[in-house]
Amino acid sequence: MKKYFLFDNESITGGNYLLRVIVGTILIALFGIGLWVLAATAYKRAGAFKWKKEFKIISAIFIPIVGISNLLSRDVGYQDLPINLFDIIALVGAIFHFVLLFKNGNKKSNVA
């Protein structure tokens, strides 16, 4: 369980990323610590693509923001608007999630 909370160089797959996002979402609903799990998961998945540390940190910040915006977009006052800021953040975040989920970052290179 400890591995879910660490910001290390563990290279996770897209399927593992999806499972950890689901666990993080459940932990948000139950205990509120899921934001940390989401951030660590996004950091590790971005590391699988050999992205620079700055992009890993941006991923770790952006993915929990997307989760918060999804929760806030359900607010009754915002549903009357045709489109709001939270919907835009959720849309951009969904695209970013798809990149983290489906991009193949764990290729083994055979350099001879």
TITITOR-6170 format. One record per atom (N, C-alpha, C): residue number from 1; residue in one letter; x, y, z. Coordinates in nm, 4 decimals, padded with zeros to 6 digits. Layout:
(NUM,'a',(X,Y,Z))
...
***
This chain:
(1,'m',(00.0818,-00.1195,00.0000))
(1,'m',(00.0000,00.0000,00.0000))
(1,'m',(00.0864,00.1261,00.0000))
(2,'k',(00.2053,00.1138,00.0549))
(2,'k',(00.2956,00.2285,00.0651))
(2,'k',(00.3319,00.2840,-00.0726))
(3,'k',(00.3395,00.1972,-00.1733))
(3,'k',(00.3811,00.2396,-00.3064))
(3,'k',(00.2823,00.3360,-00.3705))
(4,'y',(00.1581,00.3381,-00.3252))
(4,'y',(00.0585,00.4292,-00.3805))
(4,'y',(00.0834,00.5745,-00.3405))
(5,'f',(00.1574,00.5965,-00.2332))
(5,'f',(00.1757,00.7305,-00.1784))
(5,'f',(00.3110,00.7931,-00.2105))
(6,'l',(00.4036,00.7165,-00.2656))
(6,'l',(00.5391,00.7665,-00.2889))
(6,'l',(00.5533,00.8294,-00.4271))
(7,'f',(00.6294,00.9372,-00.4320))
(7,'f',(00.6653,01.0015,-00.5585))
(7,'f',(00.8051,00.9526,-00.5966))
(8,'d',(00.8123,00.8335,-00.6528))
(8,'d',(00.9415,00.7773,-00.6900))
(8,'d',(00.9441,00.7497,-00.8404))
(9,'n',(01.0447,00.6812,-00.8844))
(9,'n',(01.0638,00.6568,-01.0277))
(9,'n',(01.0066,00.5226,-01.0722))
(10,'e',(00.9052,00.4730,-01.0037))
(10,'e',(00.8396,00.3497,-01.0445))
(10,'e',(00.7684,00.3733,-01.1777))
(11,'s',(00.7938,00.2897,-01.2745))
(11,'s',(00.7336,00.3031,-01.4063))
(11,'s',(00.6091,00.2150,-01.4120))
(12,'i',(00.4916,00.2758,-01.4177))
(12,'i',(00.3681,00.1980,-01.4171))
(12,'i',(00.3071,00.1946,-01.5571))
(13,'t',(00.2295,00.0920,-01.5834))
(13,'t',(00.1651,00.0751,-01.7131))
(13,'t',(00.0331,00.1515,-01.7157))
(14,'g',(-00.0278,00.1566,-01.8335))
(14,'g',(-00.1560,00.2237,-01.8473))
(14,'g',(-00.2659,00.1551,-01.7674))
(15,'g',(-00.2649,00.0224,-01.7657))
(15,'g',(-00.3642,-00.0509,-01.6877))
(15,'g',(-00.3474,-00.0286,-01.5387))
(16,'n',(-00.2227,-00.0265,-01.4935))
(16,'n',(-00.1942,00.0013,-01.3534))
(16,'n',(-00.2332,00.1449,-01.3186))
(17,'y',(-00.2115,00.2359,-01.4121))
(17,'y',(-00.2532,00.3746,-01.3928))
(17,'y',(-00.4047,00.3815,-01.3718))
(18,'l',(-00.4801,00.3100,-01.4553))
(18,'l',(-00.6259,00.3109,-01.4443))
(18,'l',(-00.6710,00.2561,-01.3096))
(19,'l',(-00.6114,00.1455,-01.2657))
(19,'l',(-00.6492,00.0884,-01.1362))
(19,'l',(-00.6183,00.1837,-01.0210))
(20,'r',(-00.5042,00.2497,-01.0294))
(20,'r',(-00.4668,00.3427,-00.9215))
(20,'r',(-00.5543,00.4683,-00.9218))
(21,'v',(-00.5984,00.5107,-01.0390))
(21,'v',(-00.6905,00.6249,-01.0447))
(21,'v',(-00.8243,00.5864,-00.9817))
(22,'i',(-00.8692,00.4641,-01.0073))
(22,'i',(-00.9942,00.4180,-00.9458))
(22,'i',(-00.9796,00.4107,-00.7939))
(23,'v',(-00.8678,00.3572,-00.7460))
(23,'v',(-00.8428,00.3513,-00.6017))
(23,'v',(-00.8361,00.4927,-00.5434))
(24,'g',(-00.7682,00.5838,-00.6129))
(24,'g',(-00.7589,00.7216,-00.5653))
(24,'g',(-00.8948,00.7896,-00.5597))
(25,'t',(-00.9797,00.7622,-00.6567))
(25,'t',(-01.1132,00.8204,-00.6581))
(25,'t',(-01.1965,00.7672,-00.5418))
(26,'i',(-01.1853,00.6387,-00.5154))
(26,'i',(-01.2576,00.5815,-00.4015))
(26,'i',(-01.2061,00.6410,-00.2707))
(27,'l',(-01.0748,00.6593,-00.2612))
(27,'l',(-01.0178,00.7170,-00.1390))
(27,'l',(-01.0568,00.8636,-00.1204))
(28,'i',(-01.0801,00.9343,-00.2308))
(28,'i',(-01.1296,01.0715,-00.2181))
(28,'i',(-01.2674,01.0698,-00.1544))
(29,'a',(-01.3516,00.9802,-00.2015))
(29,'a',(-01.4881,00.9727,-00.1503))
(29,'a',(-01.4915,00.9266,-00.0048))
(30,'l',(-01.4013,00.8366,00.0331))
(30,'l',(-01.4059,00.7808,00.1678))
(30,'l',(-01.3251,00.8608,00.2690))
(31,'f',(-01.2021,00.8919,00.2351))
(31,'f',(-01.1125,00.9501,00.3352))
(31,'f',(-01.0538,01.0855,00.2968))
(32,'g',(-01.0609,01.1232,00.1710))
(32,'g',(-01.0040,01.2498,00.1284))
(32,'g',(-00.8554,01.2446,00.0958))
(33,'i',(-00.7903,01.1304,00.1176))
(33,'i',(-00.6475,01.1199,00.0879))
(33,'i',(-00.6218,01.0757,-00.0559))
(34,'g',(-00.7277,01.0584,-00.1296))
(34,'g',(-00.7148,01.0137,-00.2674))
(34,'g',(-00.6463,01.1139,-00.3574))
(35,'l',(-00.6505,01.2426,-00.3216))
(35,'l',(-00.5822,01.3439,-00.4018))
(35,'l',(-00.4321,01.3170,-00.4059))
(36,'w',(-00.3769,01.2751,-00.2931))
(36,'w',(-00.2344,01.2425,-00.2871))
(36,'w',(-00.2049,01.1195,-00.3726))
(37,'v',(-00.2927,01.0204,-00.3671))
(37,'v',(-00.2755,00.8993,-00.4476))
(37,'v',(-00.2825,00.9333,-00.5963))
(38,'l',(-00.3766,01.0181,-00.6355))
(38,'l',(-00.3876,01.0595,-00.7756))
(38,'l',(-00.2622,01.1336,-00.8211))
(39,'a',(-00.2108,01.2209,-00.7363))
(39,'a',(-00.0913,01.2970,-00.7714))
(39,'a',(00.0294,01.2042,-00.7879))
(40,'a',(00.0473,01.1112,-00.6958))
(40,'a',(00.1601,01.0182,-00.7045))
(40,'a',(00.1471,00.9280,-00.8272))
(41,'t',(00.0254,00.8867,-00.8582))
(41,'t',(00.0028,00.8012,-00.9740))
(41,'t',(00.0346,00.8752,-01.1035))
(42,'a',(-00.0106,00.9986,-01.1155))
(42,'a',(00.0178,01.0768,-01.2362))
(42,'a',(00.1674,01.1026,-01.2499))
(43,'y',(00.2356,01.1277,-01.1390))
(43,'y',(00.3801,01.1492,-01.1411))
(43,'y',(00.4522,01.0246,-01.1923))
(44,'k',(00.4121,00.9092,-01.1420))
(44,'k',(00.4773,00.7844,-01.1832))
(44,'k',(00.4476,00.7506,-01.3283))
(45,'r',(00.3239,00.7743,-01.3728))
(45,'r',(00.2895,00.7427,-01.5114))
(45,'r',(00.3622,00.8356,-01.6076))
(46,'a',(00.3754,00.9629,-01.5727))
(46,'a',(00.4519,01.0553,-01.6566))
(46,'a',(00.5989,01.0147,-01.6604))
(47,'g',(00.6484,00.9570,-01.5525))
(47,'g',(00.7854,00.9070,-01.5509))
(47,'g',(00.8065,00.7894,-01.6444))
(48,'a',(00.7001,00.7145,-01.6728))
(48,'a',(00.7107,00.6016,-01.7656))
(48,'a',(00.7390,00.6493,-01.9074))
(49,'f',(00.7063,00.7749,-01.9366))
(49,'f',(00.7310,00.8313,-02.0692))
(49,'f',(00.8658,00.9005,-02.0777))
(50,'k',(00.9422,00.8954,-01.9688))
(50,'k',(01.0724,00.9626,-01.9614))
(50,'k',(01.0581,01.1140,-01.9781))
(51,'w',(00.9454,01.1676,-01.9270))
(51,'w',(00.9259,01.3129,-01.9312))
(51,'w',(01.0176,01.3780,-01.8288))
(52,'k',(01.0477,01.5051,-01.8509))
(52,'k',(01.1304,01.5795,-01.7561))
(52,'k',(01.0564,01.5932,-01.6241))
(53,'k',(01.1337,01.6234,-01.5200))
(53,'k',(01.0766,01.6341,-01.3859))
(53,'k',(00.9687,01.7416,-01.3794))
(54,'e',(00.9845,01.8505,-01.4543))
(54,'e',(00.8859,01.9573,-01.4531))
(54,'e',(00.7504,01.9084,-01.5041))
(55,'f',(00.7525,01.8260,-01.6105))
(55,'f',(00.6274,01.7730,-01.6650))
(55,'f',(00.5645,01.6708,-01.5708))
(56,'k',(00.6481,01.5969,-01.4986))
(56,'k',(00.5953,01.5033,-01.3998))
(56,'k',(00.5241,01.5784,-01.2879))
(57,'i',(00.5832,01.6902,-01.2454))
(57,'i',(00.5219,01.7698,-01.1395))
(57,'i',(00.3928,01.8341,-01.1889))
(58,'i',(00.3917,01.8833,-01.3125))
(58,'i',(00.2689,01.9400,-01.3694))
(58,'i',(00.1601,01.8336,-01.3751))
(59,'s',(00.1954,01.7118,-01.4138))
(59,'s',(00.0980,01.6022,-01.4165))
(59,'s',(00.0442,01.5746,-01.2768))
(60,'a',(00.1342,01.5746,-01.1782))
(60,'a',(00.0936,01.5474,-01.0410))
(60,'a',(00.0027,01.6559,-00.9850))
(61,'i',(00.0136,01.7759,-01.0349))
(61,'i',(-00.0730,01.8852,-00.9902))
(61,'i',(-00.2042,01.8849,-01.0680))
(62,'f',(-00.1963,01.8603,-01.1981))
(62,'f',(-00.3138,01.8754,-01.2848))
(62,'f',(-00.4186,01.7662,-01.2633))
(63,'i',(-00.3791,01.6428,-01.2449))
(63,'i',(-00.4750,01.5333,-01.2325))
(63,'i',(-00.5639,01.5494,-01.1081))
(64,'p',(-00.5129,01.5833,-00.9895))
(64,'p',(-00.6050,01.6092,-00.8781))
(64,'p',(-00.6946,01.7307,-00.9009))
(65,'i',(-00.6448,01.8326,-00.9723))
(65,'i',(-00.7287,01.9485,-01.0045))
(65,'i',(-00.8458,01.9054,-01.0910))
(66,'v',(-00.8217,01.8130,-01.1823))
(66,'v',(-00.9297,01.7615,-01.2667))
(66,'v',(-01.0340,01.6907,-01.1807))
(67,'g',(-00.9887,01.6127,-01.0838))
(67,'g',(-01.0829,01.5462,-00.9936))
(67,'g',(-01.1670,01.6447,-00.9152))
(68,'i',(-01.1043,01.7511,-00.8670))
(68,'i',(-01.1779,01.8542,-00.7931))
(68,'i',(-01.2759,01.9258,-00.8849))
(69,'s',(-01.2346,01.9562,-01.0070))
(69,'s',(-01.3251,02.0266,-01.0993))
(69,'s',(-01.4427,01.9385,-01.1382))
(70,'n',(-01.4212,01.8079,-01.1473))
(70,'n',(-01.5330,01.7178,-01.1745))
(70,'n',(-01.6346,01.7203,-01.0605))
(71,'l',(-01.5851,01.7257,-00.9379))
(71,'l',(-01.6763,01.7345,-00.8243))
(71,'l',(-01.7507,01.8683,-00.8216))
(72,'l',(-01.6814,01.9776,-00.8516))
(72,'l',(-01.7433,02.1100,-00.8469))
(72,'l',(-01.8369,02.1358,-00.9646))
(73,'s',(-01.8160,02.0672,-01.0767))
(73,'s',(-01.9039,02.0891,-01.1916))
(73,'s',(-02.0424,02.0314,-01.1674))
(74,'r',(-02.0558,01.9487,-01.0674))
(74,'r',(-02.1852,01.8902,-01.0343))
(74,'r',(-02.2687,01.9817,-00.9446))
(75,'d',(-02.2117,02.0944,-00.9044))
(75,'d',(-02.2823,02.1884,-00.8186))
(75,'d',(-02.4067,02.2406,-00.8907))
(76,'v',(-02.5140,02.2593,-00.8177))
(76,'v',(-02.6425,02.2975,-00.8770))
(76,'v',(-02.6349,02.4316,-00.9484))
(77,'g',(-02.5648,02.5279,-00.8952))
(77,'g',(-02.5575,02.6601,-00.9563))
(77,'g',(-02.4881,02.6618,-01.0909))
(78,'y',(-02.3955,02.5701,-01.1109))
(78,'y',(-02.3202,02.5682,-01.2359))
(78,'y',(-02.3901,02.4889,-01.3459))
(79,'q',(-02.4873,02.4073,-01.3107))
(79,'q',(-02.5549,02.3262,-01.4109))
(79,'q',(-02.6453,02.4083,-01.5011))
(80,'d',(-02.6831,02.5290,-01.4590))
(80,'d',(-02.7701,02.6134,-01.5403))
(80,'d',(-02.6963,02.6766,-01.6573))
(81,'l',(-02.5656,02.6888,-01.6467))
(81,'l',(-02.4861,02.7483,-01.7543))
(81,'l',(-02.4635,02.6465,-01.8649))
(82,'p',(-02.4567,02.6913,-01.9910))
(82,'p',(-02.4315,02.5959,-02.0992))
(82,'p',(-02.2921,02.5333,-02.0900))
(83,'i',(-02.1922,02.6114,-02.0523))
(83,'i',(-02.0567,02.5601,-02.0308))
(83,'i',(-01.9886,02.6519,-01.9290))
(84,'n',(-01.9094,02.5916,-01.8418))
(84,'n',(-01.8417,02.6715,-01.7400))
(84,'n',(-01.6955,02.6290,-01.7316))
(85,'l',(-01.6207,02.6954,-01.6470))
(85,'l',(-01.4777,02.6705,-01.6343))
(85,'l',(-01.4489,02.5273,-01.5907))
(86,'f',(-01.5312,02.4742,-01.5019))
(86,'f',(-01.5084,02.3383,-01.4542))
(86,'f',(-01.5271,02.2363,-01.5660))
(87,'d',(-01.6211,02.2613,-01.6563))
(87,'d',(-01.6393,02.1712,-01.7706))
(87,'d',(-01.5190,02.1753,-01.8641))
(88,'i',(-01.4630,02.2929,-01.8843))
(88,'i',(-01.3453,02.3063,-01.9711))
(88,'i',(-01.2262,02.2340,-01.9094))
(89,'i',(-01.2067,02.2516,-01.7787))
(89,'i',(-01.0973,02.1818,-01.7102))
(89,'i',(-01.1184,02.0313,-01.7178))
(90,'a',(-01.2418,01.9859,-01.7011))
(90,'a',(-01.2709,01.8427,-01.7084))
(90,'a',(-01.2448,01.7876,-01.8487))
(91,'l',(-01.2768,01.8643,-01.9513))
(91,'l',(-01.2539,01.8191,-02.0884))
(91,'l',(-01.1041,01.8079,-02.1186))
(92,'v',(-01.0289,01.9110,-02.0835))
(92,'v',(-00.8837,01.9069,-02.1047))
(92,'v',(-00.8223,01.7947,-02.0200))
(93,'g',(-00.8724,01.7783,-01.8994))
(93,'g',(-00.8236,01.6716,-01.8132))
(93,'g',(-00.8540,01.5337,-01.8672))
(94,'a',(-00.9703,01.5179,-01.9301))
(94,'a',(-01.0044,01.3882,-01.9901))
(94,'a',(-00.9076,01.3541,-02.1027))
(95,'i',(-00.8735,01.4528,-02.1827))
(95,'i',(-00.7754,01.4301,-02.2902))
(95,'i',(-00.6405,01.3917,-02.2298))
(96,'f',(-00.6004,01.4623,-02.1240))
(96,'f',(-00.4737,01.4328,-02.0572))
(96,'f',(-00.4757,01.2928,-01.9951))
(97,'h',(-00.5905,01.2544,-01.9354))
(97,'h',(-00.6051,01.1195,-01.8818))
(97,'h',(-00.5873,01.0148,-01.9911))
(98,'f',(-00.6469,01.0387,-02.1079))
(98,'f',(-00.6345,00.9438,-02.2181))
(98,'f',(-00.4894,00.9305,-02.2640))
(99,'v',(-00.4157,01.0400,-02.2640))
(99,'v',(-00.2733,01.0326,-02.2994))
(99,'v',(-00.2000,00.9466,-02.1970))
(100,'l',(-00.2239,00.9716,-02.0692))
(100,'l',(-00.1563,00.8939,-01.9655))
(100,'l',(-00.2000,00.7477,-01.9673))
(101,'l',(-00.3227,00.7225,-02.0062))
(101,'l',(-00.3747,00.5866,-02.0050))
(101,'l',(-00.3293,00.5044,-02.1248))
(102,'f',(-00.3366,00.5620,-02.2444))
(102,'f',(-00.3172,00.4842,-02.3651))
(102,'f',(-00.1802,00.4978,-02.4310))
(103,'k',(-00.1045,00.6007,-02.3988))
(103,'k',(00.0277,00.6146,-02.4593))
(103,'k',(00.1177,00.5033,-02.4095))
(104,'n',(00.1945,00.4466,-02.4995))
(104,'n',(00.2814,00.3353,-02.4640))
(104,'n',(00.4161,00.3893,-02.4192))
(105,'g',(00.4376,00.3960,-02.2899))
(105,'g',(00.5605,00.4527,-02.2373))
(105,'g',(00.6555,00.3512,-02.1798))
(106,'n',(00.6200,00.2251,-02.1831))
(106,'n',(00.7042,00.1238,-02.1209))
(106,'n',(00.7720,00.0360,-02.2250))
(107,'k',(00.8074,00.0928,-02.3377))
(107,'k',(00.8756,00.0177,-02.4410))
(107,'k',(01.0199,-00.0107,-02.3983))
(108,'k',(01.0648,-00.1295,-02.4267))
(108,'k',(01.2035,-00.1658,-02.4012))
(108,'k',(01.2819,-00.1401,-02.5282))
(109,'s',(01.3871,-00.0614,-02.5185))
(109,'s',(01.4689,-00.0335,-02.6372))
(109,'s',(01.5913,-00.1239,-02.6343))
(110,'n',(01.6117,-00.1912,-02.7447))
(110,'n',(01.7275,-00.2796,-02.7594))
(110,'n',(01.8331,-00.2091,-02.8439))
(111,'v',(01.9226,-00.1440,-02.7765))
(111,'v',(02.0309,-00.0732,-02.8452))
(111,'v',(02.1513,-00.1662,-02.8470))
(112,'a',(02.1954,-00.1964,-02.9657))
(112,'a',(02.3079,-00.2899,-02.9758))
(112,'a',(02.4343,-00.2194,-03.0193))
***
